[in-house]
Amino acid sequence: MIPMCKRYKKLATETRRHREEMKEIIKQFFVLIFSESLCLCGKKVVLASCILYLVFCFLPLAEASEMVFIPEGKFIMGSGERGGRPGIDYGVDEISQRKVFVKDFYIDRFEVTNAEYKEYLLYLIKNKVRLPFYEDIGIPIPEEWVYSSDTVNSMQYAVSSKLPTPYSLLPTYKEGTENHPVSDVDWYMASGYCQWKGKRLPTEKEWEKAARGTDGRKYPWGNEENKGYANTKKSVSDSVSVSKKAILLPDTGTHTDTKYPVGYFEGDVSPYGVNDMGGNVAEWTSSLYRPYPDSPVIEREAFKREFYVVRGGSYLINAPESARASARYYMLPTRMPRAADAWHGDGMVGFRCAKD
């Protein structure tokens, strides 16, 4: 496995520590105000200090406003107990189906967008963080972003010469796609983004529970495929009646094989209210690809390698294969060799974050 850049890990750790230290200092400040006001001041000051303190105490909840709480408990994970043919209707690596306990956690309601990811890249550039296993400017840029040799050369010169960072030269997403899920982000950058936000990537178990709830449903929205519910390849047909919640392109009744803004497909919502787990882009998890208990393919060679689990449907894969909540895929954390345009992971893979 490729090691993470030490300086990058140090920066992420320091950022999280400083954030927590600042919270504690401000809390202590309000406690002091409250204590002193009880002794020296009138009721109005006491009331004001109480309100300020309570507001601050609940500020962390605002950070999770776009996150969904998933309660602890057991859920049905995997496939194999409700009919169907292994290897055809579901993957043999999804066996055995069983009940699994998961502690409570938060998960992002939406996949991370282009605009959010760009903020992270600007942070890395501003702090002169270069990851040694990426060439060009030392950080990986999604391949579909505007990306020219002139831009790369200018960024290389600025970084190597320790000049002020030319933010205007940073390659960026295409106009109008700021709310589309970012893709072509490898595992290291996805994990790093979540750390930067004080979060982490979800485990494979957490992802599946957030997607299917506790009733063992096949898709995030239920047990029927319901073409048009999720943004998957060729997921809508003119001859198929779709739900009122399935959003179609004007006049055509179909959509092309492309990404859409997060939350655009209103039918693609899990029992907990998490969007786009059946389509748009597949998503990284923090889990290595390993066999389930009693797996019939326990000797599969891929289980012995350092692949990470990818979950969720994609606009590049048909719904029956990818939109099922139990479907598993795997990928290397990054693609090598270190050529400037060869690190790219896969245009179908993005991510969302979780939090304890």
C-alpha positions as CSV (number, residue, x, y, z in Angstrom):
1,M,0.0,0.0,0.0
2,I,1.3,3.4,-0.9
3,P,2.1,5.5,2.3
4,M,0.4,8.8,2.9
5,C,2.5,11.9,2.8
6,K,3.8,12.6,6.4
7,R,3.4,16.3,6.1
8,Y,-0.1,16.0,4.9
9,K,-1.1,13.7,7.8
10,K,0.5,16.1,10.2
11,L,-1.5,19.0,8.8
12,A,-4.8,17.1,9.0
13,T,-4.1,16.1,12.6
14,E,-3.1,19.6,13.6
15,T,-6.2,21.1,12.0
16,R,-8.5,18.7,13.9
17,R,-6.6,19.3,17.2
18,H,-6.7,23.1,16.8
19,R,-10.4,23.0,16.1
20,E,-11.1,21.0,19.2
21,E,-8.8,23.2,21.3
22,M,-10.6,26.3,20.2
23,K,-14.0,24.8,21.0
24,E,-12.9,24.0,24.5
25,I,-11.4,27.4,25.1
26,I,-14.6,29.1,24.0
27,K,-16.7,26.8,26.1
28,Q,-14.6,27.6,29.2
29,F,-14.9,31.3,28.4
30,F,-18.7,31.1,28.4
31,V,-18.6,29.1,31.7
32,L,-16.5,31.8,33.2
33,I,-18.9,34.5,32.1
34,F,-21.8,32.6,33.5
35,S,-20.2,32.0,36.8
36,E,-19.1,35.6,37.2
37,S,-22.5,37.0,36.1
38,L,-24.2,34.9,38.9
39,C,-22.1,36.7,41.5
40,L,-21.8,40.2,40.1
41,C,-24.5,41.0,37.6
42,G,-28.2,41.1,37.2
43,K,-30.6,38.7,35.7
44,K,-30.3,40.1,32.2
45,V,-26.6,39.4,32.0
46,V,-27.1,35.9,33.5
47,L,-29.8,35.2,30.9
48,A,-27.6,36.5,28.0
49,S,-24.7,34.4,29.0
50,C,-26.9,31.3,29.3
51,I,-28.2,31.8,25.8
52,L,-24.7,32.4,24.3
53,Y,-23.4,29.3,26.0
54,L,-26.3,27.1,24.8
55,V,-26.0,28.4,21.3
56,F,-22.3,27.5,21.3
57,C,-23.0,24.0,22.7
58,F,-25.3,23.3,19.8
59,L,-23.0,24.7,17.1
60,P,-21.4,21.3,16.5
61,L,-24.9,20.1,15.4
62,A,-24.8,22.7,12.7
63,E,-21.7,21.2,11.3
64,A,-23.8,18.0,10.8
65,S,-26.8,19.7,9.3
66,E,-26.2,18.1,6.0
67,M,-25.5,14.8,7.7
68,V,-28.0,12.1,8.6
69,F,-28.0,10.2,11.9
70,I,-28.1,6.4,11.6
71,P,-29.1,4.8,14.9
72,E,-27.2,1.8,16.2
73,G,-28.6,-1.7,15.8
74,K,-28.6,-4.7,13.6
75,F,-29.5,-4.8,9.9
76,I,-29.6,-7.4,7.1
77,M,-26.3,-7.3,5.2
78,G,-25.5,-9.2,2.0
79,S,-27.6,-11.3,-0.4
80,G,-28.7,-14.9,-0.8
81,E,-31.7,-15.5,1.3
82,R,-34.5,-14.1,-0.8
83,G,-34.2,-16.1,-4.0
84,G,-32.3,-15.2,-7.2
85,R,-29.2,-16.7,-8.7
86,P,-25.7,-16.1,-7.3
87,G,-23.4,-14.6,-9.9
88,I,-26.4,-13.5,-12.0
89,D,-29.0,-11.7,-9.8
90,Y,-26.4,-10.8,-7.2
91,G,-22.7,-11.2,-6.7
92,V,-21.2,-14.3,-5.1
93,D,-19.1,-12.0,-3.0
94,E,-22.3,-10.8,-1.3
95,I,-22.9,-14.2,0.4
96,S,-23.6,-14.9,3.1
97,Q,-26.6,-12.8,4.1
98,R,-26.7,-12.2,7.8
99,K,-27.6,-9.7,10.6
100,V,-24.8,-7.3,11.5
101,F,-24.6,-4.8,14.4
102,V,-23.4,-1.3,13.6
103,K,-22.9,1.5,16.2
104,D,-24.7,4.8,15.6
105,F,-23.0,7.3,13.2
106,Y,-23.6,10.2,10.9
107,I,-23.3,10.1,7.1
108,D,-23.4,12.9,4.6
109,R,-26.9,13.3,3.0
110,F,-25.2,14.0,-0.4
111,E,-22.1,13.0,-2.2
112,V,-19.2,15.5,-2.1
113,T,-19.6,18.0,-4.9
114,N,-17.1,19.6,-7.3
115,A,-17.3,22.9,-5.5
116,E,-16.6,21.3,-2.1
117,Y,-13.7,19.4,-3.4
118,K,-12.2,22.5,-5.0
119,E,-12.1,24.1,-1.6
120,Y,-10.0,21.2,-0.3
121,L,-7.5,21.5,-3.2
122,L,-7.1,25.2,-2.5
123,Y,-6.4,24.4,1.1
124,L,-3.6,22.0,0.0
125,I,-2.1,24.5,-2.3
126,K,-2.2,27.3,0.2
127,N,-0.4,25.2,2.7
128,K,2.2,23.9,0.2
129,V,1.1,20.3,0.7
130,R,2.4,18.1,-2.0
131,L,1.7,14.4,-2.0
132,P,4.8,12.6,-3.3
133,F,3.1,9.9,-5.3
134,Y,1.4,12.5,-7.6
135,E,3.2,14.4,-10.3
136,D,2.1,17.7,-12.0
137,I,1.4,20.1,-9.0
138,G,1.7,17.4,-6.4
139,I,-2.1,16.9,-6.0
140,P,-4.4,15.0,-8.2
141,I,-6.9,16.9,-10.3
142,P,-10.1,15.2,-11.6
143,E,-9.6,14.4,-15.2
144,E,-12.8,16.0,-16.4
145,W,-11.9,19.3,-14.9
146,V,-10.4,21.9,-17.3
147,Y,-6.8,20.7,-17.4
148,S,-4.1,22.1,-19.8
149,S,-0.4,21.8,-20.0
150,D,0.0,25.6,-19.6
151,T,-2.0,25.5,-16.4
152,V,0.1,22.6,-15.0
153,N,3.4,24.3,-16.0
154,S,2.4,27.6,-14.3
155,M,1.3,25.8,-11.1
156,Q,4.5,23.7,-11.1
157,Y,6.6,26.9,-11.4
158,A,4.7,28.7,-8.6
159,V,5.1,25.7,-6.2
160,S,8.7,25.0,-6.9
161,S,9.7,28.7,-6.7
162,K,7.7,29.2,-3.5
163,L,5.7,32.1,-5.0
164,P,2.3,33.2,-3.9
165,T,-0.2,30.5,-5.0
166,P,-2.0,31.5,-8.2
167,Y,-5.5,30.3,-7.2
168,S,-6.9,31.5,-10.5
169,L,-4.7,29.0,-12.3
170,L,-6.1,26.0,-10.4
171,P,-7.8,23.6,-12.9
172,T,-11.5,23.6,-12.2
173,Y,-14.8,21.9,-13.0
174,K,-16.9,22.9,-16.0
175,E,-19.2,25.8,-15.6
176,G,-22.6,24.7,-14.2
177,T,-21.3,21.5,-12.6
178,E,-20.4,22.9,-9.2
179,N,-23.2,20.8,-7.5
180,H,-22.4,17.7,-9.4
181,P,-20.7,14.9,-7.4
182,V,-16.9,15.0,-7.8
183,S,-15.5,11.9,-9.4
184,D,-12.2,10.6,-10.5
185,V,-10.9,11.1,-7.0
186,D,-8.7,8.3,-5.6
187,W,-9.0,6.7,-2.2
188,Y,-6.2,8.8,-0.6
189,M,-7.7,12.1,-1.6
190,A,-11.2,11.1,-0.6
191,S,-10.0,10.0,2.8
192,G,-7.9,13.2,3.1
193,Y,-10.9,15.4,2.3
194,C,-13.0,13.7,5.0
195,Q,-10.2,14.2,7.6
196,W,-9.9,17.8,6.6
197,K,-13.7,18.2,7.4
198,G,-13.3,16.4,10.7
199,K,-14.9,13.3,9.4
200,R,-13.9,10.0,7.8
201,L,-14.9,7.6,5.0
202,P,-17.8,5.3,6.0
203,T,-17.1,1.6,6.5
204,E,-18.7,-0.9,4.1
205,K,-21.2,-2.0,6.8
206,E,-22.1,1.6,7.6
207,W,-22.7,2.4,4.0
208,E,-25.0,-0.6,3.4
209,K,-27.0,0.1,6.5
210,A,-27.5,3.8,5.5
211,A,-28.6,2.6,2.0
212,R,-31.1,-0.2,2.9
213,G,-32.2,0.3,6.4
214,T,-33.2,-2.7,8.6
215,D,-35.7,-4.5,6.4
216,G,-33.3,-6.0,4.0
217,R,-34.6,-4.2,0.9
218,K,-32.9,-4.6,-2.4
219,Y,-32.6,-1.0,-3.4
220,P,-32.5,2.2,-1.3
221,W,-36.1,2.9,-2.2
222,G,-37.6,-0.6,-2.0
223,N,-37.5,-4.0,-3.7
224,E,-38.4,-3.1,-7.2
225,E,-35.9,-1.6,-9.7
226,N,-38.2,1.3,-10.6
227,K,-36.4,2.6,-13.7
228,G,-35.8,6.3,-13.4
229,Y,-35.5,6.4,-9.6
230,A,-31.7,6.6,-9.8
231,N,-29.1,8.0,-12.2
232,T,-27.8,4.8,-13.7
233,K,-26.9,3.9,-17.2
234,K,-30.0,3.9,-19.5
235,S,-32.2,3.8,-16.4
236,V,-35.3,5.3,-18.0
237,S,-37.3,3.9,-20.9
238,D,-40.1,5.6,-22.8
239,S,-42.1,2.5,-22.5
240,V,-41.8,2.1,-18.8
241,S,-44.1,3.9,-16.4
242,V,-42.0,5.5,-13.7
243,S,-42.8,7.1,-10.3
244,K,-43.8,10.7,-10.0
245,K,-40.6,11.1,-8.0
246,A,-38.5,10.0,-10.9
247,I,-37.2,13.1,-12.6
248,L,-36.8,12.9,-16.4
249,L,-35.2,15.3,-18.8
250,P,-37.7,17.6,-20.5
251,D,-39.5,16.3,-23.6
252,T,-37.5,13.0,-23.8
253,G,-38.5,10.8,-20.9
254,T,-34.9,9.6,-20.8
255,H,-31.5,10.8,-19.6
256,T,-28.1,10.5,-21.1
257,D,-25.2,8.8,-19.4
258,T,-24.0,11.7,-17.4
259,K,-23.8,12.9,-13.8
260,Y,-26.5,15.2,-12.3
261,P,-26.5,17.6,-9.3
262,V,-26.7,15.8,-6.0
263,G,-30.2,15.2,-4.8
264,Y,-31.6,15.7,-8.3
265,F,-33.3,12.2,-8.5
266,E,-35.9,12.5,-5.7
267,G,-36.8,8.8,-5.8
268,D,-33.2,7.8,-5.0
269,V,-33.5,8.2,-1.2
270,S,-32.8,5.6,1.5
271,P,-35.1,4.8,4.4
272,Y,-33.0,7.2,6.5
273,G,-33.2,10.0,4.0
274,V,-29.7,9.7,2.4
275,N,-29.7,10.7,-1.3
276,D,-28.0,9.2,-4.4
277,M,-26.9,5.8,-2.9
278,G,-28.5,4.0,-5.9
279,G,-27.0,6.2,-8.6
280,N,-25.0,9.2,-9.8
281,V,-21.5,8.0,-8.8
282,A,-20.3,5.0,-6.9
283,E,-18.5,5.7,-3.6
284,W,-15.3,4.8,-1.7
285,T,-15.5,3.2,1.7
286,S,-12.8,2.8,4.3
287,S,-13.0,-1.0,4.1
288,L,-10.6,-3.4,2.5
289,Y,-12.2,-5.9,0.1
290,R,-12.5,-9.1,2.1
291,P,-14.8,-12.2,2.1
292,Y,-17.9,-12.4,4.2
293,P,-18.3,-15.2,6.7
294,D,-19.0,-18.5,4.9
295,S,-18.2,-17.0,1.5
296,P,-18.2,-19.6,-1.3
297,V,-15.3,-17.6,-3.0
298,I,-13.1,-17.2,0.1
299,E,-10.0,-18.0,-2.0
300,R,-10.7,-15.3,-4.6
301,E,-7.4,-13.7,-5.4
302,A,-8.8,-10.1,-5.1
303,F,-9.4,-10.7,-1.4
304,K,-5.7,-11.1,-0.8
305,R,-4.8,-7.7,-2.3
306,E,-5.0,-4.2,-1.0
307,F,-8.3,-3.3,-2.8
308,Y,-10.8,-1.0,-1.2
309,V,-14.6,-1.6,-1.4
310,V,-16.6,0.7,-3.6
311,R,-20.3,0.9,-3.1
312,G,-23.4,2.4,-4.8
313,G,-24.8,2.8,-8.3
314,S,-23.2,4.9,-11.0
315,Y,-24.3,6.7,-14.1
316,L,-21.9,4.5,-16.0
317,I,-23.4,1.1,-14.9
318,N,-26.9,-0.4,-15.4
319,A,-29.2,-0.3,-12.4
320,P,-29.6,-4.1,-11.8
321,E,-25.8,-4.4,-11.4
322,S,-25.0,-1.3,-9.4
323,A,-28.0,0.2,-7.7
324,R,-28.6,-2.7,-5.3
325,A,-27.7,-1.7,-1.8
326,S,-25.7,-4.9,-1.3
327,A,-23.7,-4.7,-4.5
328,R,-19.9,-4.7,-3.9
329,Y,-17.0,-3.5,-6.1
330,Y,-13.4,-3.1,-5.5
331,M,-10.6,-0.8,-6.7
332,L,-6.9,-0.1,-6.0
333,P,-6.6,3.0,-3.8
334,T,-4.9,4.8,-6.7
335,R,-3.7,4.1,-10.2
336,M,0.0,4.1,-11.0
337,P,2.6,4.8,-12.5
338,R,3.2,8.4,-11.5
339,A,2.7,10.0,-14.9
340,A,0.9,13.3,-14.7
341,D,-2.2,11.9,-16.4
342,A,-2.1,8.3,-15.2
343,W,-2.9,8.5,-11.5
344,H,-6.6,8.8,-12.2
345,G,-8.9,6.4,-10.4
346,D,-12.2,6.1,-12.3
347,G,-14.8,8.6,-13.6
348,M,-17.6,6.6,-12.0
349,V,-16.3,6.8,-8.4
350,G,-16.8,9.7,-5.9
351,F,-17.4,9.7,-2.2
352,R,-19.3,10.9,0.8
353,C,-18.1,11.2,4.5
354,A,-19.2,9.8,7.8
355,K,-18.7,10.8,11.4
356,D,-18.9,9.1,14.8
